[in-house]
Amino acid sequence: MPQDIITFACGECKRRNYNSTKNKKQNPEKLELSKYCKFCRKRTKHKEIK
């Protein structure tokens, strides 16, 4: 199973804060998680980017 590295960007300030891996064949849709942004200093929605 090939694991690809994905990056998450904050929905408010658009800064790239987190990296993770996922199998794009099993999960082709983009992920959206609620994570802490150290630049905004609060929990915000983080979307998967390229």
PyMOL Python script that loads the backbone (N, CA, C, O; Angstrom):
from pymol import cmd

cmd.read_pdbstr("""\
ATOM      1  N   MET A   1       0.831  -1.185   0.000  1.00  0.00           N
ATOM      2  CA  MET A   1       0.000   0.000   0.000  1.00  0.00           C
ATOM      3  C   MET A   1       0.881   1.256   0.000  1.00  0.00           C
ATOM      4  O   MET A   1       1.598   1.494   0.971  1.00  0.00           O
ATOM      5  N   PRO A   2       0.842   2.046  -1.048  1.00  0.00           N
ATOM      6  CA  PRO A   2       1.667   3.254  -1.093  1.00  0.00           C
ATOM      7  C   PRO A   2       1.058   4.375  -0.246  1.00  0.00           C
ATOM      8  O   PRO A   2      -0.104   4.746  -0.416  1.00  0.00           O
ATOM      9  N   GLN A   3       1.855   4.890   0.651  1.00  0.00           N
ATOM     10  CA  GLN A   3       1.432   5.998   1.489  1.00  0.00           C
ATOM     11  C   GLN A   3       2.012   7.283   0.917  1.00  0.00           C
ATOM     12  O   GLN A   3       3.214   7.353   0.660  1.00  0.00           O
ATOM     13  N   ASP A   4       1.183   8.296   0.715  1.00  0.00           N
ATOM     14  CA  ASP A   4       1.622   9.577   0.190  1.00  0.00           C
ATOM     15  C   ASP A   4       1.607  10.615   1.301  1.00  0.00           C
ATOM     16  O   ASP A   4       0.731  10.599   2.165  1.00  0.00           O
ATOM     17  N   ILE A   5       2.580  11.515   1.273  1.00  0.00           N
ATOM     18  CA  ILE A   5       2.645  12.585   2.265  1.00  0.00           C
ATOM     19  C   ILE A   5       1.700  13.698   1.835  1.00  0.00           C
ATOM     20  O   ILE A   5       1.720  14.135   0.685  1.00  0.00           O
ATOM     21  N   ILE A   6       0.870  14.151   2.775  1.00  0.00           N
ATOM     22  CA  ILE A   6      -0.044  15.258   2.517  1.00  0.00           C
ATOM     23  C   ILE A   6       0.246  16.373   3.517  1.00  0.00           C
ATOM     24  O   ILE A   6       0.787  16.127   4.595  1.00  0.00           O
ATOM     25  N   THR A   7      -0.118  17.593   3.152  1.00  0.00           N
ATOM     26  CA  THR A   7       0.112  18.764   3.984  1.00  0.00           C
ATOM     27  C   THR A   7      -1.226  19.417   4.288  1.00  0.00           C
ATOM     28  O   THR A   7      -2.110  19.470   3.432  1.00  0.00           O
ATOM     29  N   PHE A   8      -1.372  19.913   5.510  1.00  0.00           N
ATOM     30  CA  PHE A   8      -2.588  20.605   5.918  1.00  0.00           C
ATOM     31  C   PHE A   8      -2.309  22.095   6.071  1.00  0.00           C
ATOM     32  O   PHE A   8      -1.281  22.482   6.624  1.00  0.00           O
ATOM     33  N   ALA A   9      -3.224  22.932   5.580  1.00  0.00           N
ATOM     34  CA  ALA A   9      -3.113  24.377   5.698  1.00  0.00           C
ATOM     35  C   ALA A   9      -4.304  24.902   6.487  1.00  0.00           C
ATOM     36  O   ALA A   9      -5.420  24.401   6.355  1.00  0.00           O
ATOM     37  N   CYS A  10      -4.054  25.909   7.304  1.00  0.00           N
ATOM     38  CA  CYS A  10      -5.100  26.538   8.107  1.00  0.00           C
ATOM     39  C   CYS A  10      -6.126  27.199   7.191  1.00  0.00           C
ATOM     40  O   CYS A  10      -5.761  27.808   6.185  1.00  0.00           O
ATOM     41  N   GLY A  11      -7.393  27.082   7.531  1.00  0.00           N
ATOM     42  CA  GLY A  11      -8.446  27.684   6.737  1.00  0.00           C
ATOM     43  C   GLY A  11      -8.529  29.189   6.881  1.00  0.00           C
ATOM     44  O   GLY A  11      -9.087  29.855   6.008  1.00  0.00           O
ATOM     45  N   GLU A  12      -7.991  29.747   7.955  1.00  0.00           N
ATOM     46  CA  GLU A  12      -8.069  31.188   8.181  1.00  0.00           C
ATOM     47  C   GLU A  12      -6.829  31.927   7.692  1.00  0.00           C
ATOM     48  O   GLU A  12      -6.937  32.869   6.906  1.00  0.00           O
ATOM     49  N   CYS A  13      -5.650  31.505   8.155  1.00  0.00           N
ATOM     50  CA  CYS A  13      -4.425  32.232   7.785  1.00  0.00           C
ATOM     51  C   CYS A  13      -3.706  31.597   6.597  1.00  0.00           C
ATOM     52  O   CYS A  13      -2.748  32.179   6.088  1.00  0.00           O
ATOM     53  N   LYS A  14      -4.141  30.419   6.141  1.00  0.00           N
ATOM     54  CA  LYS A  14      -3.600  29.699   4.977  1.00  0.00           C
ATOM     55  C   LYS A  14      -2.159  29.223   5.151  1.00  0.00           C
ATOM     56  O   LYS A  14      -1.512  28.866   4.166  1.00  0.00           O
ATOM     57  N   ARG A  15      -1.647  29.210   6.372  1.00  0.00           N
ATOM     58  CA  ARG A  15      -0.287  28.727   6.596  1.00  0.00           C
ATOM     59  C   ARG A  15      -0.282  27.218   6.707  1.00  0.00           C
ATOM     60  O   ARG A  15      -1.233  26.619   7.208  1.00  0.00           O
ATOM     61  N   ARG A  16       0.792  26.606   6.238  1.00  0.00           N
ATOM     62  CA  ARG A  16       0.926  25.148   6.247  1.00  0.00           C
ATOM     63  C   ARG A  16       1.522  24.713   7.575  1.00  0.00           C
ATOM     64  O   ARG A  16       2.677  25.021   7.870  1.00  0.00           O
ATOM     65  N   ASN A  17       0.737  23.997   8.381  1.00  0.00           N
ATOM     66  CA  ASN A  17       1.129  23.677   9.747  1.00  0.00           C
ATOM     67  C   ASN A  17       1.433  22.210   9.989  1.00  0.00           C
ATOM     68  O   ASN A  17       2.321  21.893  10.780  1.00  0.00           O
ATOM     69  N   TYR A  18       0.725  21.312   9.334  1.00  0.00           N
ATOM     70  CA  TYR A  18       0.820  19.890   9.663  1.00  0.00           C
ATOM     71  C   TYR A  18       1.092  19.049   8.425  1.00  0.00           C
ATOM     72  O   TYR A  18       0.695  19.402   7.315  1.00  0.00           O
ATOM     73  N   ASN A  19       1.779  17.926   8.637  1.00  0.00           N
ATOM     74  CA  ASN A  19       2.004  16.922   7.597  1.00  0.00           C
ATOM     75  C   ASN A  19       1.477  15.587   8.108  1.00  0.00           C
ATOM     76  O   ASN A  19       1.463  15.327   9.311  1.00  0.00           O
ATOM     77  N   SER A  20       1.044  14.750   7.177  1.00  0.00           N
ATOM     78  CA  SER A  20       0.550  13.432   7.532  1.00  0.00           C
ATOM     79  C   SER A  20       0.691  12.538   6.306  1.00  0.00           C
ATOM     80  O   SER A  20       1.181  12.977   5.265  1.00  0.00           O
ATOM     81  N   THR A  21       0.266  11.294   6.429  1.00  0.00           N
ATOM     82  CA  THR A  21       0.275  10.378   5.290  1.00  0.00           C
ATOM     83  C   THR A  21      -1.109   9.784   5.114  1.00  0.00           C
ATOM     84  O   THR A  21      -1.887   9.674   6.062  1.00  0.00           O
ATOM     85  N   LYS A  22      -1.397   9.404   3.879  1.00  0.00           N
ATOM     86  CA  LYS A  22      -2.645   8.692   3.606  1.00  0.00           C
ATOM     87  C   LYS A  22      -2.495   7.909   2.317  1.00  0.00           C
ATOM     88  O   LYS A  22      -1.641   8.215   1.486  1.00  0.00           O
ATOM     89  N   ASN A  23      -3.332   6.900   2.158  1.00  0.00           N
ATOM     90  CA  ASN A  23      -3.382   6.109   0.945  1.00  0.00           C
ATOM     91  C   ASN A  23      -4.420   6.754   0.023  1.00  0.00           C
ATOM     92  O   ASN A  23      -5.620   6.697   0.294  1.00  0.00           O
ATOM     93  N   LYS A  24      -3.953   7.362  -1.060  1.00  0.00           N
ATOM     94  CA  LYS A  24      -4.853   8.100  -1.950  1.00  0.00           C
ATOM     95  C   LYS A  24      -5.763   7.187  -2.770  1.00  0.00           C
ATOM     96  O   LYS A  24      -6.782   7.638  -3.292  1.00  0.00           O
ATOM     97  N   LYS A  25      -5.405   5.914  -2.888  1.00  0.00           N
ATOM     98  CA  LYS A  25      -6.284   4.992  -3.616  1.00  0.00           C
ATOM     99  C   LYS A  25      -7.501   4.622  -2.775  1.00  0.00           C
ATOM    100  O   LYS A  25      -8.598   4.466  -3.313  1.00  0.00           O
ATOM    101  N   GLN A  26      -7.323   4.481  -1.467  1.00  0.00           N
ATOM    102  CA  GLN A  26      -8.444   4.135  -0.592  1.00  0.00           C
ATOM    103  C   GLN A  26      -9.256   5.360  -0.203  1.00  0.00           C
ATOM    104  O   GLN A  26     -10.465   5.256   0.003  1.00  0.00           O
ATOM    105  N   ASN A  27      -8.604   6.536  -0.097  1.00  0.00           N
ATOM    106  CA  ASN A  27      -9.274   7.773   0.309  1.00  0.00           C
ATOM    107  C   ASN A  27      -8.971   8.872  -0.702  1.00  0.00           C
ATOM    108  O   ASN A  27      -8.097   9.702  -0.453  1.00  0.00           O
ATOM    109  N   PRO A  28      -9.671   8.901  -1.840  1.00  0.00           N
ATOM    110  CA  PRO A  28      -9.347   9.890  -2.868  1.00  0.00           C
ATOM    111  C   PRO A  28      -9.797  11.314  -2.526  1.00  0.00           C
ATOM    112  O   PRO A  28      -9.252  12.275  -3.071  1.00  0.00           O
ATOM    113  N   GLU A  29     -10.784  11.464  -1.631  1.00  0.00           N
ATOM    114  CA  GLU A  29     -11.276  12.809  -1.293  1.00  0.00           C
ATOM    115  C   GLU A  29     -10.301  13.522  -0.360  1.00  0.00           C
ATOM    116  O   GLU A  29      -9.524  12.882   0.347  1.00  0.00           O
ATOM    117  N   LYS A  30     -10.350  14.855  -0.367  1.00  0.00           N
ATOM    118  CA  LYS A  30      -9.453  15.653   0.476  1.00  0.00           C
ATOM    119  C   LYS A  30      -9.954  15.660   1.916  1.00  0.00           C
ATOM    120  O   LYS A  30     -11.157  15.727   2.168  1.00  0.00           O
ATOM    121  N   LEU A  31      -9.017  15.589   2.851  1.00  0.00           N
ATOM    122  CA  LEU A  31      -9.350  15.587   4.268  1.00  0.00           C
ATOM    123  C   LEU A  31      -9.519  17.004   4.792  1.00  0.00           C
ATOM    124  O   LEU A  31      -8.891  17.941   4.297  1.00  0.00           O
ATOM    125  N   GLU A  32     -10.375  17.150   5.800  1.00  0.00           N
ATOM    126  CA  GLU A  32     -10.531  18.416   6.500  1.00  0.00           C
ATOM    127  C   GLU A  32     -10.663  18.095   7.983  1.00  0.00           C
ATOM    128  O   GLU A  32     -11.607  17.422   8.399  1.00  0.00           O
ATOM    129  N   LEU A  33      -9.707  18.582   8.784  1.00  0.00           N
ATOM    130  CA  LEU A  33      -9.666  18.283  10.205  1.00  0.00           C
ATOM    131  C   LEU A  33      -9.648  19.564  11.014  1.00  0.00           C
ATOM    132  O   LEU A  33      -9.211  20.608  10.531  1.00  0.00           O
ATOM    133  N   SER A  34     -10.127  19.481  12.250  1.00  0.00           N
ATOM    134  CA  SER A  34     -10.036  20.600  13.173  1.00  0.00           C
ATOM    135  C   SER A  34      -8.770  20.418  13.998  1.00  0.00           C
ATOM    136  O   SER A  34      -8.666  19.487  14.797  1.00  0.00           O
ATOM    137  N   LYS A  35      -7.803  21.320  13.798  1.00  0.00           N
ATOM    138  CA  LYS A  35      -6.520  21.228  14.493  1.00  0.00           C
ATOM    139  C   LYS A  35      -6.131  22.600  15.035  1.00  0.00           C
ATOM    140  O   LYS A  35      -6.688  23.623  14.637  1.00  0.00           O
ATOM    141  N   TYR A  36      -5.156  22.602  15.955  1.00  0.00           N
ATOM    142  CA  TYR A  36      -4.698  23.854  16.552  1.00  0.00           C
ATOM    143  C   TYR A  36      -3.718  24.561  15.611  1.00  0.00           C
ATOM    144  O   TYR A  36      -2.784  23.942  15.102  1.00  0.00           O
ATOM    145  N   CYS A  37      -3.933  25.853  15.385  1.00  0.00           N
ATOM    146  CA  CYS A  37      -3.027  26.668  14.575  1.00  0.00           C
ATOM    147  C   CYS A  37      -2.242  27.569  15.515  1.00  0.00           C
ATOM    148  O   CYS A  37      -2.826  28.390  16.221  1.00  0.00           O
ATOM    149  N   LYS A  38      -0.921  27.421  15.528  1.00  0.00           N
ATOM    150  CA  LYS A  38      -0.101  28.219  16.439  1.00  0.00           C
ATOM    151  C   LYS A  38      -0.003  29.674  16.004  1.00  0.00           C
ATOM    152  O   LYS A  38       0.363  30.531  16.809  1.00  0.00           O
ATOM    153  N   PHE A  39      -0.321  29.970  14.750  1.00  0.00           N
ATOM    154  CA  PHE A  39      -0.287  31.346  14.271  1.00  0.00           C
ATOM    155  C   PHE A  39      -1.573  32.091  14.635  1.00  0.00           C
ATOM    156  O   PHE A  39      -1.526  33.264  15.006  1.00  0.00           O
ATOM    157  N   CYS A  40      -2.727  31.411  14.529  1.00  0.00           N
ATOM    158  CA  CYS A  40      -4.017  32.008  14.916  1.00  0.00           C
ATOM    159  C   CYS A  40      -4.260  31.876  16.417  1.00  0.00           C
ATOM    160  O   CYS A  40      -5.081  32.597  16.983  1.00  0.00           O
ATOM    161  N   ARG A  41      -3.538  30.944  17.064  1.00  0.00           N
ATOM    162  CA  ARG A  41      -3.674  30.634  18.487  1.00  0.00           C
ATOM    163  C   ARG A  41      -5.073  30.143  18.854  1.00  0.00           C
ATOM    164  O   ARG A  41      -5.619  30.515  19.894  1.00  0.00           O
ATOM    165  N   LYS A  42      -5.649  29.301  17.986  1.00  0.00           N
ATOM    166  CA  LYS A  42      -6.939  28.672  18.264  1.00  0.00           C
ATOM    167  C   LYS A  42      -7.124  27.473  17.341  1.00  0.00           C
ATOM    168  O   LYS A  42      -6.346  27.263  16.410  1.00  0.00           O
ATOM    169  N   ARG A  43      -8.167  26.691  17.614  1.00  0.00           N
ATOM    170  CA  ARG A  43      -8.495  25.542  16.772  1.00  0.00           C
ATOM    171  C   ARG A  43      -9.247  26.033  15.548  1.00  0.00           C
ATOM    172  O   ARG A  43     -10.234  26.760  15.660  1.00  0.00           O
ATOM    173  N   THR A  44      -8.771  25.629  14.383  1.00  0.00           N
ATOM    174  CA  THR A  44      -9.400  26.016  13.124  1.00  0.00           C
ATOM    175  C   THR A  44      -9.497  24.793  12.214  1.00  0.00           C
ATOM    176  O   THR A  44      -8.889  23.758  12.485  1.00  0.00           O
ATOM    177  N   LYS A  45     -10.256  24.920  11.150  1.00  0.00           N
ATOM    178  CA  LYS A  45     -10.337  23.863  10.155  1.00  0.00           C
ATOM    179  C   LYS A  45      -9.069  23.877   9.319  1.00  0.00           C
ATOM    180  O   LYS A  45      -8.654  24.926   8.827  1.00  0.00           O
ATOM    181  N   HIS A  46      -8.456  22.718   9.159  1.00  0.00           N
ATOM    182  CA  HIS A  46      -7.262  22.568   8.335  1.00  0.00           C
ATOM    183  C   HIS A  46      -7.620  21.660   7.154  1.00  0.00           C
ATOM    184  O   HIS A  46      -8.132  20.557   7.345  1.00  0.00           O
ATOM    185  N   LYS A  47      -7.346  22.129   5.935  1.00  0.00           N
ATOM    186  CA  LYS A  47      -7.670  21.380   4.728  1.00  0.00           C
ATOM    187  C   LYS A  47      -6.414  20.813   4.108  1.00  0.00           C
ATOM    188  O   LYS A  47      -5.333  21.398   4.187  1.00  0.00           O
ATOM    189  N   GLU A  48      -6.585  19.659   3.491  1.00  0.00           N
ATOM    190  CA  GLU A  48      -5.470  19.018   2.783  1.00  0.00           C
ATOM    191  C   GLU A  48      -5.157  19.810   1.502  1.00  0.00           C
ATOM    192  O   GLU A  48      -6.052  20.174   0.740  1.00  0.00           O
ATOM    193  N   ILE A  49      -3.866  20.061   1.295  1.00  0.00           N
ATOM    194  CA  ILE A  49      -3.426  20.708   0.053  1.00  0.00           C
ATOM    195  C   ILE A  49      -2.411  19.802  -0.615  1.00  0.00           C
ATOM    196  O   ILE A  49      -2.046  18.765  -0.062  1.00  0.00           O
ATOM    197  N   LYS A  50      -1.949  20.184  -1.804  1.00  0.00           N
ATOM    198  CA  LYS A  50      -0.976  19.364  -2.529  1.00  0.00           C
ATOM    199  C   LYS A  50       0.356  19.340  -1.851  1.00  0.00           C
ATOM    200  O   LYS A  50       1.285  18.694  -2.336  1.00  0.00           O
TER     201      LYS A  50
END
""", "prot")
cmd.dss("prot")
cmd.show_as("cartoon", "prot")
cmd.util.cbc("prot")
cmd.orient("prot")
